[in-house]
Amino acid sequence: MSMLSMRHLRYFEALARSGHFGRAAEDCAVSQPALSMQIRDLEALVGAPLVERGGRQIRLTPLGEDFALRAREILRAVEELQDLGRASQGPLSGRLRIGVIPTVAPYLLPRVLTALSECYPALDLRPREAVTRTLIADLLEGRLDTAIVALPVSESALHEEDLFTEEFVLVRPSGDADLPVPDAEGLREMRLLLLEEGHCFREQALSFCKVEATMPRDLMEGSSLATLVQMVGAGIGVTLIPEMALPIETRSAEVSLARLAEPRPSRRIGMVWRRSSPLADQLARVADLVREIGTAAR
């Protein structure tokens, strides 16, 4: 086992996570034969199979599952050692992997990246857009340093930093501009357009309307806020979108906007990072900058 290397662990962790040699090789920026050779080398060092091969997907052996857990712990600990060195050098520098949910990324991320680059010129920014559950999993496993998500996430291993609160706005066809604004009960009776499953914004909108997560007959789905707004413009239904998205998503659509009655639906946007992260103090300063940008964007 003396020849086991960090490369072995990184390649095996990528394979265990993706379940596919091709995707794992892509994640590690190597060829598939090179990754496969490293996995076979690792199995020879361990003295037992870690992977069941066959078909397009791979399956871990019982030993492989245990090995993957330990490998993730080691890789996360090594990352934190590197972060400890970075934290001691003063201003934030080097790689910063930041995740953002899709209903925030297009409207906030460009300004955040620009501001971070100006404040921390030595920073190597690595943004990633994904749904909340993916970002939280990557954060817990050390593949991200921080993430901008809707709170709460309720993970004891993560610190949650409130940034700002934003309201949801009702988007209707332009011809409905003079109609009374419906309440939550009225929305349940309308053809409601929402994001597809996996988006936390979908669940927040359903919660406001007091609609069960199972698909009602007149509820339709879209893959993005842009798609939902364009569907509304075509007269297909109505939707709710966060106020941050209004300037971009409604500028080219024939729609009308309405503020709902109090208490209006809203969401809390925040930044999360591992409580154990040596970069916690620097990330808190990043959160201050994001909070300022986000507050101005609404």
N, C-alpha and C positions, 0 to 999 in steps of 0.2 A: 504493500500500500504506500510505500515511501515515494513512488513515482506519480501518485495521484496529484493532479494539478487543478488550478482554478478553471482552466479551459475545459477540463472534463466536466466539472460541476456546472459550468454555465451552459454547455451544450446539452447535458442531460436534463437540466432544469427546463430549458427551452423545449426539448422533446416531450418531457412529461407534461408541460403546460399545454402544448399545441396538439399532442397526440398524432403528429404527422411529421415525417422526416423532412419533406419539402418545406413546410411552413417553418419548422424549427431552423433549418438551414438559412432560410430567408431572414428570420429574426436575428440570427447570429452573423449574417453577412458572409457566409461561406458557402461552398458548393455542397450539394447533398452527399456526394461520395466522401468528402472530407469530414462532414459531421458523422456520417455512418461509421467511418473508420475510428473516430474518436470514441464513439459509444461502444464499439466492439473492444477497443483497447481498455476502456473503463471496466467492462464486464470481465475481461481477462484479469485485470488488477484485483477486482472484487472476488473473483473466483466463482461467480454464479451469474445466470442470466438476470438482467434487469428489465428486459423488454420482450414481450411476445410479438413476433413479427408475423405478418400475413395480411393481405388485403391492403386497402388504402390507409386505414387507420392502424395505429399500434395500440397495444394494451400493456400496461406495466404489470410485472409479476408482483406478488406480495412483497418480496424484497425490494423491488423497484419502487413501490409506493412508499415504503419506509425510507428508502434512500433519497427519494425526491423531497420528502419533508425535511430531512437533515440537510440536504444540499441547499434548500431555500434558506434555512436558518443560517447556514455558514455564509452564503452569498450576501444575505441581508446584513450580517455582522461585519463583513468586510466592507460593504458599502458605507456603513456607519463609521467604521474606522477612517475611511477616506474623508467622509464628511467632517469628522472631528478635526482632521488636519486642515481642511478648508476653513472651518469655523475659526480656527486659531489665527488665520492669516489676515483677519480684518474684514474689509468689505467683501460681499458675496462675489465669488468668482467660480470659474469652471462650469461644469454641466449642471443645469437645473431642469429637471423633467417635471413639467407641469401639465396636469390633466384638466380638461374643461368639458362640462356637459354640452350637448349640441344646442340646447335652447339658450345658452349664454355665449358660446364660442364666437359665432359670427359678429356679435354686436359689441363684445367687450374685449376679446382677445387681441385684435390688432392694436388697439390703444395701449393695452397692458404690455404687449411685447415691445412696442416702441418706447414706452416710458422706462421699462426695465433696462433696455439696451442703452438708453441715455444715462440712467442712474448708475448702472453697473456695466461699464464697457467690457469688462473681462468675463462677462457671463456668457456661457454657451447655452442658449435657450433651446429646449427640446419639447415643444408643445404637443399634446395629443388630445384629440376629441373623441369621446366615447360616452356611453350611458353610465349612469351612476354606479351600478353594481360592478361594471368592469373596472372603473377607476378605483373604487374602494378595494377591490381584490388586488389590483396592481400596486396600490399604495401599501397595503398590508404585507405584500410579498416583496416589497423593496424595488419594484420596477418603476415607481414614480416617487418624486420627492414631496409633492403637494398636489392638491386638486381643488378646483373651484366647482362647487356643487350646491344643490339646494339642501338646506338643513331642516331637521336634524338627520344625521346618518346613524347615530346611536351605536357606535363602535367604541368600546372602552379603551382600545389601544390607540385611538385617534384623538387628537386635540381639535376642537371645532372653534373657529374664529368667525364671529359674525361680521359681515361686510355691509350689507344693506338689505332693505326690504322693498319689493316692488309689487305693484298691483297687477291684476289681470284685467284686460280690456276686452269688451265684447266687439267682435267684428261681424257686421251684417252686410248683405247686399246693399248697394247704394239706394235702391228704391225703398228700403225699410227705414231710412234715416228719420222719418217723421213719426214712426210707430212708437208706442210706449216701450220703455226698456223693460224686458222681462226680469222677474226674479228667478231664484234658483229653481223653484217649482215650475215656472214658465219655461225655462230652458230644457227641462226634462221632457217637455211636450214637443220640442222642436227637433229638427234634424241637426244633431250636434256633430261637428267634425273635430276629431281629436287625433293626437299623435298615436302611432302604433304602440303596441305593448313593449315595455322595457324602458320607456321614458318616464321619469318621475313627474314631469309636468302633466302628463296624461292622468296620473293618479290624483294629482292635486285638483285638476279640473273636475274629475269625476266625484271627488270628495265634496267639492263645493256644491255640485248639482245633486248630491245625495243619490248618485246612480251606482248600482252595484257594478263590480269589475267585470261581470259577465256582459257580453255584448248585447245591448238592447237593439230592437229592430231598426230604429231610426238613427243609430249612431254609426258614423263612418270614420275611417282612419286615413291618415296620410303619413308620409315618411319624414316630413319637415314642416316647420311653421310656414315656410314659403309656399309649399304645396297647399296647405290648409287655406291660406289667405286667397290664393288664386282660385281654389274651389268655391270659396264664398263669393268671389267676384263673378263666377260663372253661374251663380244662383242656386248652387247645390245645397247650401245650408248655412249655418252660423258656426263661429268658433270663438274660443278665448285664446288670447296670446299675451305674454308678459309685456309690460309697457316699454321695456328696453328695445323690443323688436319692432315697435311701431314705425319709426322713421324709415327703416330699410324695407320692411315687408309690405307696407301699405302704399308706397309711393307710386307703384305702377299697377295698382289693382282698383277696380271700380267697386269700392266698399265704403261703408260708413262705420264710424266708431262711436261707442257709447260706454260711459262709465256706469258700472252697476251700482245699485243702491247699497248703502251701508247695512251691515258690515261687508265691505268689498273683499273678494277673494284676493289673496296675496301669497307670496312665498318669500322665505328668507334665503338669501344667497350668502355663502360663506366659503372660507378656505379651511381645508383640513390637512393635517400632516401627522405623522407618527409621534406619539409622546416621547419616544426614545430618540428621536432625531437630534443629532448634535447641531443641526442647522436651525433649531427651533427659534432662536433669537433673530436670526437673519430672515427667516420666513415670516415672523411677526412684522418685521419692517416692510417686507414685500406686501403683506396683507394690508398695511396702512396705505400703501400706494394704490393697490387695487381698490380699496374702499373709496378713496378719493375719486378715482376714475369712474367707478360704478355709480357713485352718488351723482356725479355730474352728467352721466349718460341717461338718466331717467327723466 
